[in-house]
């Protein structure tokens, strides 16, 4: 059916109009982009020859261009955050960039004078079209609010206290050129950040001493005279002009005055400051007690480390108090030094020591529990031999046995955290391992949660225990599921990762090399920052009572570490959590792990024959093992210690077919006495039992012939079957 000519004409006209609009919009977009490019190029040309340092950044604070002066002075990687570029001159560069950027957002421009450890800058920041921010740093321009560095009294010390250099203000302050530190101060030793009595031509003067390591064993001292009371009215501005953070505090903690450096460090703004307890918190004692002691003259010049209560970043300060008298009342002058890096290193060391101590404790507890559980489950097995399913006590005995097995599983998790569980490593392709595990993981997460796997097509092999790595993934996925009450997506991603340089992350340093990375991402409730460093500790849990043991992530931590890998966690409250695992790649090529042969179920004979020497220091375990073996027809000789066993074996007429011995015992351990005994009885077979892992043998354990390992807790059937196998 043909359309009317008028209708066809209308369609053609409409199509033509749309085409014209599309062409017009395309041309407009080209012109807009060209104009934007011209504006950016003009801005770059304008700042390129500027003698001051100029940076052009986008609205996210990433570097787009640095002029010639800036490229000569800084490491300017295009695309890098400006805070990283300025870290060479500002200790808290992130705070500087954040503060000024928000001023620009509010007012369109901002100006601020900032002094670093060695030089001062006046920073001008303004928003420029199209969507850029221009930063200008004028060196040594902060004269309006503080004393320039070049006017400060500075001296350089050598290793043995020799004065290597004194600038003109230092010589003028002292009245002559000093040769040694003893000639400068009366009250040595030197206290960084403290007030010292300086020897001058006109008598002693009180000076504030700031220290800075200059390398090669040298130290640079900055000397700032303390204004005496009679001079205070004539030099009221000197407090504000000192290039160090200073606060004047009343004994009750009220901040009377803070110089510009202190205001910036504490983020006080320009308003009236409040109480010192509002800006700092003690690390073990009340601030008011400390201030009152200092006001009475006690504990002066002894530094305390405090934490600032700033919400934008974590900052630690070293605070030194000095007592002065104003209008007959004691007043404290607090000298502040940024100690964030020092406290961070200290926290890393303490955390490392704590995790090591917890691991040792967990291993010891697990060993003792395994002995108890062996005795409980063993004697339960003996009782079950005398009760059939029709007996009223049979159900109770089964419950005891099952709960003993559950307790053994918890102990296994403690051993995993302390890295003392038995491993059976093999060469694995994690893609295959995770694919085989995907069905079980999907059942674990339920219907409300979607599990997605993304694999790197070129993924190296790793060497690890398949069963334990599967346990790692199950624990991480279950935690992710529990964090998403309303459902969501769990993404597991694998990739090949090559580190050219050491990776420093949290409290670990990952050496260069090739790794297999596994990331488990969820969109759950997240973990607060103050709890992130505790999540791998045993029995620490963010779940409610009864919902978790607190051993899941500690088990993951132990398995990953024992495999030679690393684990890191990132989390944002309300957005989700990401666990990142790094396993060393196995570069020798993928070896096909031998498949275990399926053995036919063996029916053990009701009675055996032979002589067993049983050496066990735990009496309940020894009693159970001896009864179990005698029930199977073996002749059992018992010994409590290795020394007692060797004494029995001195009788050459005593025939022994199998040694059953604990590994860890008071005095001589199991492997040691067995090696001695095998010198005279080389054909004797050995069964080692232990509540620790198989690596408790120590170095050289593989040299013991005809030996097998049986981990505790073991059942009656496991013990008798292992001994039976050694006889045959």
ChimeraX attribute file (.defattr): number of C-alpha atoms within 10 A of each C-alpha:
attribute: neighborCount
match mode: 1-to-1
recipient: residues
	/A:1	3
	/A:2	5
	/A:3	7
	/A:4	8
	/A:5	9
	/A:6	9
	/A:7	10
	/A:8	12
	/A:9	11
	/A:10	11
	/A:11	12
	/A:12	12
	/A:13	12
	/A:14	12
	/A:15	12
	/A:16	12
	/A:17	12
	/A:18	12
	/A:19	12
	/A:20	12
	/A:21	12
	/A:22	12
	/A:23	12
	/A:24	12
	/A:25	12
	/A:26	12
	/A:27	12
	/A:28	12
	/A:29	12
	/A:30	12
	/A:31	12
	/A:32	12
	/A:33	12
	/A:34	12
	/A:35	13
	/A:36	15
	/A:37	13
	/A:38	12
	/A:39	15
	/A:40	20
	/A:41	11
	/A:42	12
	/A:43	16
	/A:44	18
	/A:45	12
	/A:46	11
	/A:47	21
	/A:48	19
	/A:49	13
	/A:50	14
	/A:51	14
	/A:52	16
	/A:53	23
	/A:54	26
	/A:55	26
	/A:56	25
	/A:57	24
	/A:58	19
	/A:59	13
	/A:60	11
	/A:61	18
	/A:62	20
	/A:63	22
	/A:64	20
	/A:65	23
	/A:66	24
	/A:67	21
	/A:68	16
	/A:69	17
	/A:70	21
	/A:71	15
	/A:72	11
	/A:73	10
	/A:74	15
	/A:75	14
	/A:76	21
	/A:77	16
	/A:78	13
	/A:79	13
	/A:80	15
	/A:81	19
	/A:82	24
	/A:83	19
	/A:84	16
	/A:85	19
	/A:86	18
	/A:87	13
	/A:88	15
	/A:89	16
	/A:90	20
	/A:91	15
	/A:92	18
	/A:93	18
	/A:94	17
	/A:95	17
	/A:96	17
	/A:97	18
	/A:98	13
	/A:99	14
	/A:100	20
	/A:101	23
	/A:102	13
	/A:103	16
	/A:104	17
	/A:105	14
	/A:106	10
	/A:107	11
	/A:108	14
	/A:109	19
	/A:110	19
	/A:111	16
	/A:112	14
	/A:113	21
	/A:114	23
	/A:115	22
	/A:116	16
	/A:117	13
	/A:118	11
	/A:119	16
	/A:120	24
	/A:121	19
	/A:122	18
	/A:123	21
	/A:124	18
	/A:125	23
	/A:126	19
	/A:127	21
	/A:128	17
	/A:129	11
	/A:130	12
	/A:131	11
	/A:132	17
	/A:133	25
	/A:134	20
	/A:135	24
	/A:136	20
	/A:137	22
	/A:138	17
	/A:139	17
	/A:140	17
	/A:141	18
	/A:142	20
	/A:143	14
	/A:144	10
	/A:145	18
	/A:146	23
	/A:147	17
	/A:148	18
	/A:149	20
	/A:150	13
	/A:151	11
	/A:152	18
	/A:153	20
	/A:154	22
	/A:155	22
	/A:156	20
	/A:157	21
	/A:158	17
	/A:159	11
	/A:160	10
	/A:161	14
	/A:162	16
	/A:163	22
	/A:164	16
	/A:165	17
	/A:166	21
	/A:167	15
	/A:168	17
	/A:169	16
	/A:170	21
	/A:171	17
	/A:172	14
	/A:173	18
	/A:174	21
	/A:175	13
	/A:176	13
	/A:177	16
	/A:178	19
	/A:179	15
	/A:180	15
	/A:181	18
	/A:182	16
	/A:183	14
	/A:184	19
	/A:185	19
	/A:186	13
	/A:187	13
	/A:188	11
	/A:189	10
	/A:190	13
	/A:191	17
	/A:192	17
	/A:193	22
	/A:194	21
	/A:195	24
	/A:196	25
	/A:197	17
	/A:198	21
	/A:199	20
	/A:200	17
	/A:201	11
	/A:202	9
	/A:203	9
	/A:204	15
	/A:205	19
	/A:206	17
	/A:207	18
	/A:208	21
	/A:209	19
	/A:210	20
	/A:211	18
	/A:212	14
	/A:213	12
	/A:214	13
	/A:215	8
	/A:216	8
	/A:217	10
	/A:218	18
	/A:219	18
	/A:220	21
	/A:221	20
	/A:222	20
	/A:223	23
	/A:224	23
	/A:225	20
	/A:226	17
	/A:227	17
	/A:228	13
	/A:229	13
	/A:230	8
	/A:231	10
	/A:232	14
	/A:233	10
	/A:234	10
	/A:235	12
	/A:236	11
	/A:237	13
	/A:238	16
	/A:239	23
	/A:240	20
	/A:241	18
	/A:242	23
	/A:243	25
	/A:244	24
	/A:245	22
	/A:246	24
	/A:247	25
	/A:248	23
	/A:249	23
	/A:250	20
	/A:251	21
	/A:252	16
	/A:253	20
	/A:254	15
	/A:255	20
	/A:256	17
	/A:257	19
	/A:258	22
	/A:259	21
	/A:260	25
	/A:261	23
	/A:262	21
	/A:263	18
	/A:264	16
	/A:265	18
	/A:266	19
	/A:267	17
	/A:268	16
	/A:269	10
	/A:270	9
	/A:271	7
	/A:272	10
	/A:273	16
	/A:274	14
	/A:275	14
	/A:276	22
	/A:277	17
	/A:278	14
	/A:279	16
	/A:280	19
	/A:281	17
	/A:282	15
	/A:283	11
	/A:284	8
	/A:285	9
	/A:286	11
	/A:287	17
	/A:288	15
	/A:289	13
	/A:290	18
	/A:291	23
	/A:292	16
	/A:293	13
	/A:294	21
	/A:295	24
	/A:296	13
	/A:297	13
	/A:298	13
	/A:299	15
	/A:300	18
	/A:301	20
	/A:302	14
	/A:303	19
	/A:304	14
	/A:305	21
	/A:306	22
	/A:307	18
	/A:308	21
	/A:309	17
	/A:310	15
	/A:311	8
	/A:312	11
	/A:313	11
	/A:314	11
	/A:315	21
	/A:316	22
	/A:317	23
	/A:318	20
	/A:319	24
	/A:320	24
	/A:321	28
	/A:322	20
	/A:323	20
	/A:324	16
	/A:325	12
	/A:326	11
	/A:327	7
	/A:328	7
	/A:329	10
	/A:330	16
	/A:331	23
	/A:332	25
	/A:333	20
	/A:334	23
	/A:335	24
	/A:336	24
	/A:337	20
	/A:338	17
	/A:339	16
	/A:340	19
	/A:341	13
	/A:342	12
	/A:343	18
	/A:344	16
	/A:345	12
	/A:346	12
	/A:347	13
	/A:348	14
	/A:349	12
	/A:350	12
	/A:351	15
	/A:352	14
	/A:353	12
	/A:354	13
	/A:355	17
	/A:356	13
	/A:357	13
	/A:358	17
	/A:359	23
	/A:360	17
	/A:361	14
	/A:362	21
	/A:363	25
	/A:364	17
	/A:365	15
	/A:366	24
	/A:367	24
	/A:368	15
	/A:369	18
	/A:370	25
	/A:371	20
	/A:372	20
	/A:373	25
	/A:374	27
	/A:375	24
	/A:376	19
	/A:377	25
	/A:378	27
	/A:379	22
	/A:380	21
	/A:381	21
	/A:382	16
	/A:383	14
	/A:384	18
	/A:385	9
	/A:386	9
	/A:387	15
	/A:388	12
	/A:389	10
	/A:390	8
	/A:391	11
	/A:392	10
	/A:393	13
	/A:394	15
	/A:395	15
	/A:396	12
	/A:397	16
	/A:398	16
	/A:399	12
	/A:400	15
	/A:401	21
	/A:402	13
	/A:403	13
	/A:404	21
	/A:405	18
	/A:406	12
	/A:407	15
	/A:408	22
	/A:409	12
	/A:410	17
	/A:411	25
	/A:412	23
	/A:413	25
	/A:414	29
	/A:415	28
	/A:416	29
	/A:417	31
	/A:418	28
	/A:419	24
	/A:420	26
	/A:421	25
	/A:422	17
	/A:423	19
	/A:424	11
	/A:425	15
	/A:426	17
	/A:427	18
	/A:428	20
	/A:429	19
	/A:430	21
	/A:431	20
	/A:432	10
	/A:433	14
	/A:434	19
	/A:435	13
	/A:436	12
	/A:437	14
	/A:438	16
	/A:439	10
	/A:440	12
	/A:441	19
	/A:442	15
	/A:443	9
	/A:444	14
	/A:445	21
	/A:446	12
	/A:447	11
	/A:448	13
	/A:449	20
	/A:450	14
	/A:451	19
	/A:452	14
	/A:453	14
	/A:454	13
	/A:455	16
	/A:456	13
	/A:457	10
	/A:458	9
	/A:459	18
	/A:460	23
	/A:461	24
	/A:462	23
	/A:463	21
	/A:464	23
	/A:465	19
	/A:466	18
	/A:467	12
	/A:468	21
	/A:469	18
	/A:470	16
	/A:471	16
	/A:472	19
	/A:473	18
	/A:474	20
	/A:475	18
	/A:476	19
	/A:477	23
	/A:478	14
	/A:479	18
	/A:480	28
	/A:481	25
	/A:482	16
	/A:483	21
	/A:484	19
	/A:485	12
	/A:486	10
	/A:487	18
	/A:488	18
	/A:489	18
	/A:490	22
	/A:491	18
	/A:492	21
	/A:493	17
	/A:494	23
	/A:495	19
	/A:496	19
	/A:497	17
	/A:498	13
	/A:499	12
	/A:500	10
	/A:501	10
	/A:502	12
	/A:503	12
	/A:504	10
	/A:505	11
	/A:506	11
	/A:507	15
	/A:508	14
	/A:509	11
	/A:510	16
	/A:511	13
	/A:512	12
	/A:513	13
	/A:514	18
	/A:515	24
	/A:516	23
	/A:517	22
	/A:518	21
	/A:519	20
	/A:520	21
	/A:521	22
	/A:522	28
	/A:523	22
	/A:524	25
	/A:525	18
	/A:526	20
	/A:527	20
	/A:528	13
	/A:529	12
	/A:530	7
	/A:531	12
	/A:532	14
	/A:533	14
	/A:534	16
	/A:535	19
	/A:536	23
	/A:537	20
	/A:538	23
	/A:539	16
	/A:540	17
	/A:541	19
	/A:542	14
	/A:543	13
	/A:544	7
	/A:545	8
	/A:546	6
	/A:547	10
	/A:548	14
	/A:549	13
	/A:550	17
	/A:551	23
	/A:552	27
	/A:553	23
	/A:554	24
	/A:555	27
	/A:556	24
	/A:557	26
	/A:558	25
	/A:559	28
	/A:560	23
	/A:561	18
	/A:562	19
	/A:563	20
	/A:564	13
	/A:565	20
	/A:566	20
	/A:567	20
	/A:568	17
	/A:569	17
	/A:570	14
	/A:571	20
	/A:572	15
	/A:573	13
	/A:574	12
	/A:575	12
	/A:576	18
	/A:577	21
	/A:578	21
	/A:579	17
	/A:580	18
	/A:581	19
	/A:582	23
	/A:583	23
	/A:584	21
	/A:585	21
	/A:586	19
	/A:587	12
	/A:588	10
	/A:589	11
	/A:590	15
	/A:591	13
	/A:592	10
	/A:593	10
	/A:594	7
	/A:595	6
	/A:596	6
	/A:597	6
	/A:598	6
	/A:599	6
	/A:600	6
	/A:601	6
	/A:602	7
	/A:603	7
	/A:604	13
	/A:605	10
	/A:606	8
	/A:607	12
	/A:608	18
	/A:609	14
	/A:610	14
	/A:611	20
	/A:612	23
	/A:613	22
	/A:614	24
	/A:615	26
	/A:616	26
	/A:617	17
	/A:618	16
	/A:619	13
	/A:620	17
	/A:621	21
	/A:622	22
	/A:623	16
	/A:624	22
	/A:625	26
	/A:626	20
	/A:627	17
	/A:628	22
	/A:629	25
	/A:630	18
	/A:631	15
	/A:632	17
	/A:633	16
	/A:634	20
	/A:635	18
	/A:636	20
	/A:637	15
	/A:638	19
	/A:639	20
	/A:640	18
	/A:641	23
	/A:642	25
	/A:643	15
	/A:644	12
	/A:645	22
	/A:646	15
	/A:647	11
	/A:648	15
	/A:649	16
	/A:650	11
	/A:651	9
	/A:652	9
	/A:653	7
	/A:654	9
	/A:655	14
	/A:656	18
	/A:657	17
	/A:658	23
	/A:659	24
	/A:660	26
	/A:661	29
	/A:662	27
	/A:663	26
	/A:664	20
	/A:665	17
	/A:666	11
	/A:667	9
	/A:668	14
	/A:669	17
	/A:670	24
	/A:671	22
	/A:672	13
	/A:673	17
	/A:674	25
	/A:675	16
	/A:676	12
	/A:677	17
	/A:678	15
	/A:679	9
	/A:680	12
	/A:681	16
	/A:682	14
	/A:683	13
	/A:684	19
	/A:685	22
	/A:686	25
	/A:687	20
	/A:688	21
	/A:689	24
	/A:690	24
	/A:691	31
	/A:692	24
	/A:693	23
	/A:694	20
	/A:695	12
	/A:696	16
	/A:697	19
	/A:698	9
	/A:699	8
	/A:700	8
	/A:701	15
	/A:702	9
	/A:703	9
	/A:704	15
	/A:705	14
	/A:706	13
	/A:707	17
	/A:708	17
	/A:709	18
	/A:710	18
	/A:711	19
	/A:712	23
	/A:713	26
	/A:714	22
	/A:715	24
	/A:716	19
	/A:717	14
	/A:718	13
	/A:719	21
	/A:720	20
	/A:721	18
	/A:722	14
	/A:723	22
	/A:724	20
	/A:725	10
	/A:726	18
	/A:727	16
	/A:728	5
